[in-house]
């Protein structure tokens, strides 16, 4: 196995861990959001955690396809992730600000994955990374717009 293959596998595991932590955080936000933005954010957080679950599965399947072993326990997610567990945010604006930070961190790591996969001619993983970056850009735009209101 080449160094690049190990790097790609490691970066895919990072995605699995980050999206898994994000999934749990989004569930908490969905359950605990209150106030005037409840209906909007309650539905949005559900949409986002459903997406996160699909991303975890898609990335894990890609990792298996390139010969890797996905992290698959809560302990591994926390040890591997570069985003933090929830800080018990209670205000809707704090929840959204946390998501901006998390999505930005995930996007940065996806940019790294895209660079490595492009250099290695791994077009399938590269397409996956670029597609996720596109989704995150839309989420960041919407989350920023919410915070500006």
C-alpha positions in Angstrom: 0.0 0.0 0.0 1.4 3.4 -1.0 1.7 6.4 1.3 -0.9 8.1 -0.8 -3.4 5.2 -0.4 -2.9 5.3 3.4 -3.4 9.1 3.3 -6.6 8.7 1.3 -7.9 6.1 3.7 -7.0 8.2 6.7 -8.7 11.2 5.3 -11.8 9.2 4.5 -11.9 8.0 8.1 -11.6 11.6 9.2 -14.7 12.3 7.2 -16.6 9.4 8.7 -15.6 10.5 12.2 -16.5 14.2 11.6 -19.8 13.5 9.9 -20.7 11.0 12.7 -20.0 13.6 15.4 -21.9 16.2 13.4 -24.9 13.8 13.0 -25.1 13.4 16.8 -24.7 17.1 17.3 -27.4 17.9 14.8 -29.8 15.5 16.5 -29.2 17.2 19.8 -29.8 20.6 18.2 -33.0 19.3 16.6 -34.3 18.1 20.0 -33.3 21.2 22.0 -33.9 24.1 19.7 -36.4 26.6 21.1 -37.7 30.1 20.4 -39.0 32.0 17.4 -36.8 30.0 14.9 -38.0 26.6 16.3 -40.0 25.5 13.3 -37.4 26.6 10.8 -34.4 25.2 12.6 -36.1 22.0 13.9 -36.8 21.0 10.3 -33.5 22.2 9.0 -31.5 20.3 11.6 -33.4 17.1 10.7 -32.6 17.6 7.0 -29.0 18.1 7.9 -28.7 15.0 10.2 -30.4 12.9 7.6 -27.8 14.1 5.1 -25.0 13.4 7.5 -26.1 9.8 8.0 -26.1 9.3 4.2 -22.6 10.9 3.9 -21.2 8.5 6.6 -22.5 5.5 4.7 -21.3 6.7 1.3 -17.8 7.6 2.6 -17.5 4.3 4.5 -18.4 2.4 1.4 -15.8 4.3 -0.6 -13.2 3.6 2.1 -14.0 -0.1 1.9 -13.7 0.0 -1.9 -10.2 1.4 -1.6 -9.1 -1.3 0.9 -9.6 0.7 4.1 -11.4 -0.1 7.3 -13.9 2.5 8.5 -13.9 3.8 12.1 -17.1 2.4 13.5 -17.4 3.1 17.2 -18.2 6.2 19.2 -14.8 6.1 20.8 -13.1 6.0 17.4 -15.3 8.9 16.1 -14.3 11.1 19.1 -10.6 10.1 18.8 -10.5 10.7 15.1 -12.7 13.7 14.6 -11.4 17.3 14.3 -14.8 18.8 15.3 -15.8 18.8 18.9 -18.9 17.3 20.6 -21.6 19.7 21.4 -20.8 22.4 24.0 -24.5 22.1 25.2 -25.5 25.1 23.2 -29.0 26.3 24.2 -29.5 29.4 22.0 -30.4 28.8 18.4 -27.8 31.4 17.2 -25.1 29.5 19.1 -26.2 26.2 17.5 -26.0 27.7 14.1 -22.7 29.4 14.8 -21.3 26.0 15.9 -22.5 24.4 12.7 -20.8 27.1 10.7 -17.5 26.3 12.5 -18.0 22.6 12.0 -18.9 22.7 8.4 -15.9 25.0 7.7 -13.6 22.5 9.4 -15.1 19.6 7.4 -14.8 21.6 4.2 -11.1 22.3 4.9 -10.4 18.6 5.3 -12.4 17.8 2.2 -10.2 20.2 0.3 -7.2 18.3 1.5 -8.8 15.0 0.4 -9.7 16.5 -3.0 -6.0 17.6 -3.5 -4.6 14.1 -2.6 -7.2 12.2 -4.7 -6.6 14.5 -7.7 -2.9 14.0 -7.5 -3.4 10.2 -7.3 -6.0 10.1 -10.1 -8.6 8.7 -7.8 -11.4 10.3 -9.6 -14.2 8.6 -7.8 -13.0 9.7 -4.3 -12.2 13.1 -5.8 -15.8 13.4 -7.1 -17.1 12.4 -3.7 -15.0 15.1 -2.0 -16.0 17.8 -4.5 -19.7 17.0 -4.2 -19.5 17.2 -0.5 -17.7 20.6 -0.7 -20.5 21.8 -2.9 -23.2 20.8 -0.4 -21.2 22.4 2.4 -20.9 25.7 0.5 -24.7 25.8 0.2 -25.1 25.0 3.9 -22.6 27.7 4.9 -24.3 30.3 2.8 -27.7 29.5 4.4 -26.3 29.3 7.9 -24.5 32.6 7.5 -27.7 34.2 6.2 -29.6 33.0 9.3 -27.0 34.5 11.6 -27.2 37.8 9.8 -30.9 38.1 10.3 
